[in-house]
C-alpha cells in the first residue's frame, strides 16, 4: 500500500536517503519505535522512588501484570524468560499503535517485521528445550516408540514450521488489513473525521494482536519447559 505521507520517510529524502526510506519504511519506523521505547524507559526509571511518578506507575502496572500472568502459566521457571516475552509484547504493541498516528507506518504491517519476531520466538523455544532437557529434547519430535519416528518426525517438523507461519501471518494480516482500511477511508473522506471511529477501534486491535502474539509465545515456551513425553 502506498502511503500518501510518511513523516520520517520525507526526512530521509531531505538528506538524500530517499531510495532507502521508500524501499524500507518498516525499518525506519522500527528504529523510531525502539528509540521511543528506550527514551520512555530512561524517563520512567530516571527517578525511581517509593512514591512513583505517573510514568513509573504505568510501567510498573504493565510489567508486574505481565510478569504475574507469565508466572501463572509457566511457573517459577518462567521468570528468566519474562524479559524476552515482555520485550516482544511491548515492542509489537508499540509498533501496532504507532500506525494510528498520521504520517507514521506500523512496522508490523510488513511481513519482514512479523517474520523476524516469529523466528526469535520459535528459535528460542528450542533453545529452552535443549537447555532443560539436553539430548532428550529430541523425544518431542520422534514420539514414544522408535517405529513411529517416520510418521511423528515429519508431523512435528511441519507443526513447528507452522508456528512460524501462524505468528507471522496472523499479526501481519491484521495490521495490514487495518492499514488498508484506514488508507481507503483517508482517501475517500479526509484525513481525520471519517477514520476516527476505526482508529479508536485500532487501539483495541493493536493491544489484542500484541497480546495474542505474547500468549502464543508463552505457550510455546511452556511446552519446551515441560518434560518430553
C-alpha positions as a Markdown table, in Angstrom:
| # | Residue | x | y | z |
|---|---|---|---|---|
| 1 | Unk | 0.0 | 0.0 | 0.0 |
| 2 | Unk | 1.3 | 3.4 | -1.0 |
| 3 | Unk | 1.1 | 5.9 | 1.9 |
| 4 | Unk | 0.2 | 9.5 | 1.0 |
| 5 | Unk | 2.7 | 10.9 | 3.5 |
| 6 | Unk | 5.2 | 9.3 | 5.8 |
| 7 | Unk | 7.0 | 11.9 | 8.0 |
| 8 | Unk | 10.3 | 10.1 | 8.6 |
| 9 | Unk | 10.5 | 9.0 | 5.0 |
| 10 | Unk | 10.3 | 12.6 | 4.0 |
| 11 | Unk | 13.1 | 13.4 | 6.4 |
| 12 | Unk | 15.3 | 10.8 | 4.9 |
| 13 | Unk | 14.5 | 12.1 | 1.5 |
| 14 | Unk | 15.7 | 15.5 | 2.6 |
| 15 | Unk | 19.2 | 14.1 | 3.5 |
| 16 | Unk | 19.5 | 12.1 | 0.3 |
| 17 | Unk | 18.4 | 8.7 | 1.6 |
| 18 | Unk | 15.0 | 8.7 | -0.2 |
| 19 | Unk | 15.5 | 5.4 | -2.0 |
| 20 | Unk | 16.3 | 3.5 | 1.2 |
| 21 | Unk | 13.4 | 5.2 | 3.0 |
| 22 | Unk | 10.9 | 4.4 | 0.4 |
| 23 | Unk | 12.0 | 0.9 | 0.0 |
| 24 | Unk | 12.2 | 0.0 | 3.7 |
| 25 | Unk | 9.9 | 2.3 | 5.7 |
| 26 | Unk | 9.3 | -0.5 | 8.2 |
| 27 | Unk | 13.0 | -0.5 | 9.1 |
| 28 | Unk | 12.9 | 3.3 | 9.7 |
| 29 | Unk | 9.8 | 3.1 | 11.8 |
| 30 | Unk | 11.2 | 0.1 | 13.8 |
| 31 | Unk | 14.1 | 2.3 | 14.7 |
| 32 | Unk | 11.6 | 5.1 | 15.7 |
| 33 | Unk | 9.7 | 2.6 | 17.9 |
| 34 | Unk | 12.9 | 1.4 | 19.6 |
| 35 | Unk | 14.2 | 4.9 | 20.2 |
| 36 | Unk | 10.8 | 5.9 | 21.7 |
| 37 | Unk | 10.8 | 2.8 | 24.0 |
| 38 | Unk | 14.3 | 3.4 | 25.1 |
| 39 | Unk | 13.5 | 7.1 | 25.9 |
| 40 | Unk | 10.4 | 6.0 | 27.8 |
| 41 | Unk | 12.4 | 3.5 | 29.8 |
| 42 | Unk | 15.0 | 6.1 | 30.7 |
| 43 | Unk | 12.4 | 8.7 | 31.7 |
| 44 | Unk | 10.4 | 6.1 | 33.7 |
| 45 | Unk | 13.4 | 4.8 | 35.6 |
| 46 | Unk | 15.4 | 8.1 | 36.0 |
| 47 | Unk | 13.8 | 8.9 | 39.3 |
| 48 | Unk | 12.5 | 5.6 | 40.8 |
| 49 | Unk | 11.1 | 6.2 | 44.2 |
| 50 | Unk | 8.7 | 4.7 | 46.8 |
| 51 | Unk | 6.3 | 7.4 | 45.7 |
| 52 | Unk | 6.2 | 6.7 | 41.9 |
| 53 | Unk | 5.7 | 9.2 | 39.2 |
| 54 | Unk | 2.9 | 8.7 | 36.7 |
| 55 | Unk | 5.2 | 7.2 | 34.1 |
| 56 | Unk | 6.7 | 4.9 | 36.7 |
| 57 | Unk | 3.2 | 3.9 | 37.8 |
| 58 | Unk | 2.2 | 3.0 | 34.3 |
| 59 | Unk | 5.4 | 1.0 | 33.6 |
| 60 | Unk | 5.1 | -0.9 | 37.0 |
| 61 | Unk | 1.5 | -1.8 | 36.3 |
| 62 | Unk | 2.3 | -3.1 | 32.8 |
| 63 | Unk | 5.4 | -5.0 | 33.8 |
| 64 | Unk | 4.1 | -6.5 | 37.0 |
| 65 | Unk | 0.8 | -7.5 | 35.3 |
| 66 | Unk | 2.6 | -9.3 | 32.5 |
| 67 | Unk | 5.1 | -11.0 | 34.9 |
| 68 | Unk | 2.3 | -12.3 | 37.1 |
| 69 | Unk | 0.4 | -13.6 | 34.1 |
| 70 | Unk | 3.5 | -15.3 | 32.7 |
| 71 | Unk | 4.5 | -17.0 | 36.0 |
| 72 | Unk | 0.9 | -18.2 | 36.5 |
| 73 | Unk | 1.3 | -20.2 | 33.2 |
| 74 | Unk | 5.0 | -21.2 | 33.2 |
| 75 | Unk | 5.6 | -21.5 | 36.9 |
| 76 | Unk | 8.7 | -20.0 | 38.7 |
| 77 | Unk | 11.0 | -21.3 | 35.9 |
| 78 | Unk | 9.4 | -18.8 | 33.6 |
| 79 | Unk | 10.9 | -15.8 | 35.5 |
| 80 | Unk | 14.1 | -15.8 | 33.5 |
| 81 | Unk | 12.0 | -16.0 | 30.3 |
| 82 | Unk | 10.0 | -12.9 | 31.2 |
| 83 | Unk | 12.4 | -10.3 | 29.8 |
| 84 | Unk | 12.2 | -11.6 | 26.3 |
| 85 | Unk | 8.4 | -12.1 | 26.5 |
| 86 | Unk | 7.8 | -8.6 | 27.8 |
| 87 | Unk | 10.1 | -7.1 | 25.3 |
| 88 | Unk | 8.3 | -8.8 | 22.4 |
| 89 | Unk | 4.9 | -7.7 | 23.7 |
| 90 | Unk | 5.8 | -4.1 | 24.3 |
| 91 | Unk | 7.7 | -3.8 | 21.0 |
| 92 | Unk | 4.8 | -5.3 | 19.0 |
| 93 | Unk | 2.2 | -3.2 | 20.8 |
| 94 | Unk | 4.2 | 0.0 | 20.2 |
| 95 | Unk | 4.7 | -1.0 | 16.5 |
| 96 | Unk | 0.9 | -1.6 | 16.1 |
| 97 | Unk | 0.0 | 1.6 | 18.0 |
| 98 | Unk | 2.3 | 3.9 | 16.1 |
| 99 | Unk | 0.4 | 3.2 | 12.9 |
| 100 | Unk | -2.6 | 5.1 | 14.2 |
| 101 | Unk | -0.6 | 8.4 | 14.2 |
| 102 | Unk | -1.0 | 10.2 | 10.8 |
| 103 | Unk | 2.4 | 10.2 | 9.0 |
| 104 | Unk | 3.6 | 7.0 | 10.7 |
| 105 | Unk | 3.8 | 3.5 | 9.4 |
| 106 | Unk | 3.3 | 0.4 | 11.7 |
| 107 | Unk | 6.3 | -1.9 | 11.2 |
| 108 | Unk | 4.1 | -4.9 | 12.0 |
| 109 | Unk | 2.2 | -4.2 | 8.8 |
| 110 | Unk | 5.2 | -5.6 | 6.9 |
| 111 | Unk | 5.9 | -9.3 | 6.6 |
| 112 | Unk | 9.6 | -8.9 | 7.4 |
| 113 | Unk | 9.0 | -7.5 | 10.8 |
| 114 | Unk | 6.5 | -10.1 | 11.9 |
| 115 | Unk | 8.6 | -12.9 | 10.5 |
| 116 | Unk | 11.7 | -11.7 | 12.4 |
| 117 | Unk | 9.7 | -11.6 | 15.7 |
| 118 | Unk | 8.3 | -15.1 | 15.0 |
| 119 | Unk | 11.7 | -16.5 | 14.3 |
| 120 | Unk | 13.1 | -15.1 | 17.5 |
| 121 | Unk | 10.3 | -16.8 | 19.5 |
| 122 | Unk | 10.4 | -20.2 | 17.7 |
| 123 | Unk | 14.2 | -20.5 | 17.7 |
| 124 | Unk | 14.4 | -19.5 | 21.4 |
| 125 | Unk | 11.7 | -22.2 | 22.1 |
| 126 | Unk | 14.2 | -24.8 | 21.0 |
| 127 | Unk | 17.0 | -23.2 | 22.9 |
| 128 | Unk | 14.9 | -23.6 | 26.1 |
| 129 | Unk | 14.1 | -27.2 | 25.2 |
| 130 | Unk | 17.8 | -28.1 | 24.8 |
| 131 | Unk | 18.8 | -26.1 | 27.9 |
| 132 | Unk | 16.3 | -28.0 | 30.1 |
| 133 | Unk | 16.3 | -31.5 | 28.5 |
| 134 | Unk | 19.6 | -31.8 | 26.6 |
| 135 | Unk | 19.6 | -34.6 | 24.1 |
| 136 | Unk | 16.3 | -35.9 | 25.5 |
| 137 | Unk | 14.6 | -32.9 | 23.9 |
| 138 | Unk | 14.6 | -34.9 | 20.6 |
| 139 | Unk | 11.8 | -37.0 | 22.2 |
| 140 | Unk | 9.5 | -34.1 | 21.5 |
| 141 | Unk | 10.0 | -34.9 | 17.8 |
| 142 | Unk | 10.2 | -38.6 | 17.5 |
| 143 | Unk | 7.3 | -39.9 | 19.6 |
| 144 | Unk | 7.1 | -42.5 | 22.3 |
| 145 | Unk | 8.4 | -45.5 | 20.3 |
| 146 | Unk | 11.1 | -45.8 | 17.7 |
| 147 | Unk | 8.9 | -47.4 | 14.9 |
| 148 | Unk | 6.7 | -44.3 | 14.9 |
| 149 | Unk | 9.6 | -41.9 | 14.0 |
| 150 | Unk | 8.9 | -41.9 | 10.2 |
| 151 | Unk | 5.4 | -40.7 | 11.0 |
| 152 | Unk | 5.8 | -38.4 | 14.0 |
| 153 | Unk | 9.0 | -36.6 | 13.0 |
| 154 | Unk | 7.7 | -35.0 | 9.7 |
| 155 | Unk | 4.5 | -34.1 | 11.5 |
| 156 | Unk | 6.4 | -32.4 | 14.3 |
| 157 | Unk | 8.7 | -30.5 | 11.9 |
| 158 | Unk | 5.6 | -29.3 | 9.9 |
| 159 | Unk | 4.0 | -28.3 | 13.2 |
| 160 | Unk | 7.0 | -26.2 | 14.3 |
| 161 | Unk | 7.2 | -24.5 | 10.9 |
| 162 | Unk | 3.5 | -23.8 | 11.1 |
| 163 | Unk | 4.2 | -21.9 | 14.4 |
| 164 | Unk | 6.4 | -19.5 | 12.4 |
| 165 | Unk | 3.7 | -19.0 | 9.7 |
| 166 | Unk | 1.0 | -18.7 | 12.3 |
| 167 | Unk | 2.8 | -16.0 | 14.3 |
| 168 | Unk | 3.9 | -14.2 | 11.2 |
| 169 | Unk | 0.8 | -14.1 | 9.1 |
| 170 | Unk | -1.7 | -13.5 | 11.9 |
| 171 | Unk | -0.1 | -10.3 | 13.1 |
| 172 | Unk | 0.8 | -9.2 | 9.6 |
| 173 | Unk | -2.6 | -9.8 | 8.2 |
| 174 | Unk | -4.5 | -8.0 | 10.9 |
| 175 | Unk | -2.2 | -4.9 | 10.9 |
| 176 | Unk | -2.0 | -4.7 | 7.1 |
| 177 | Unk | -5.8 | -5.1 | 6.8 |
| 178 | Unk | -6.2 | -2.3 | 9.3 |
| 179 | Unk | -3.8 | -0.1 | 7.3 |
| 180 | Unk | -5.6 | -0.7 | 4.1 |
| 181 | Unk | -9.0 | 0.2 | 5.5 |
| 182 | Unk | -7.6 | 3.4 | 7.1 |
| 183 | Unk | -5.9 | 4.3 | 3.8 |
| 184 | Unk | -9.2 | 3.9 | 1.9 |
| 185 | Unk | -11.1 | 6.0 | 4.4 |
| 186 | Unk | -8.4 | 8.7 | 4.3 |
| 187 | Unk | -8.6 | 8.8 | 0.5 |
| 188 | Unk | -12.4 | 8.9 | 0.4 |
| 189 | Unk | -13.4 | 11.0 | 3.4 |
| 190 | Unk | -10.4 | 13.2 | 4.5 |
| 191 | Unk | -7.6 | 12.8 | 6.9 |
| 192 | Unk | -9.3 | 12.8 | 10.3 |
| 193 | Unk | -13.0 | 12.7 | 10.8 |
| 194 | Unk | -14.2 | 9.6 | 9.0 |
| 195 | Unk | -11.4 | 7.3 | 10.2 |
| 196 | Unk | -11.7 | 8.3 | 13.8 |
| 197 | Unk | -14.0 | 5.5 | 14.9 |
| 198 | Unk | -11.8 | 3.0 | 13.2 |
| 199 | Unk | -8.7 | 4.5 | 14.7 |
| 200 | Unk | -10.3 | 4.2 | 18.1 |
| 201 | Unk | -11.0 | 0.5 | 17.4 |
| 202 | Unk | -7.4 | 0.2 | 16.1 |
| 203 | Unk | -6.1 | 0.8 | 19.7 |
| 204 | Unk | -8.0 | -2.3 | 20.8 |
| 205 | Unk | -6.8 | -4.2 | 17.8 |
| 206 | Unk | -3.2 | -3.2 | 18.4 |
| 207 | Unk | -3.5 | -4.4 | 22.0 |
| 208 | Unk | -5.2 | -7.7 | 21.2 |
| 209 | Unk | -2.8 | -8.6 | 18.4 |
| 210 | Unk | 0.2 | -7.9 | 20.6 |
| 211 | Unk | -1.3 | -10.0 | 23.5 |
| 212 | Unk | -2.2 | -12.9 | 21.2 |
| 213 | Unk | 1.4 | -13.0 | 19.9 |
| 214 | Unk | 2.6 | -12.8 | 23.5 |
| 215 | Unk | 0.2 | -15.5 | 24.7 |
| 216 | Unk | 1.2 | -17.9 | 22.0 |
| 217 | Unk | 4.9 | -17.2 | 22.8 |
| 218 | Unk | 4.3 | -18.1 | 26.5 |
| 219 | Unk | 2.5 | -21.3 | 25.5 |
| 220 | Unk | 5.4 | -22.3 | 23.2 |
| 221 | Unk | 8.0 | -21.6 | 25.9 |
| 222 | Unk | 5.9 | -23.5 | 28.5 |
| 223 | Unk | 5.8 | -26.5 | 26.1 |
| 224 | Unk | 9.5 | -26.5 | 25.8 |
| 225 | Unk | 9.9 | -26.3 | 29.6 |
| 226 | Unk | 7.8 | -29.4 | 30.2 |
| 227 | Unk | 9.3 | -32.9 | 30.3 |
| 228 | Unk | 9.3 | -34.7 | 26.9 |
| 229 | Unk | 6.7 | -37.3 | 26.6 |
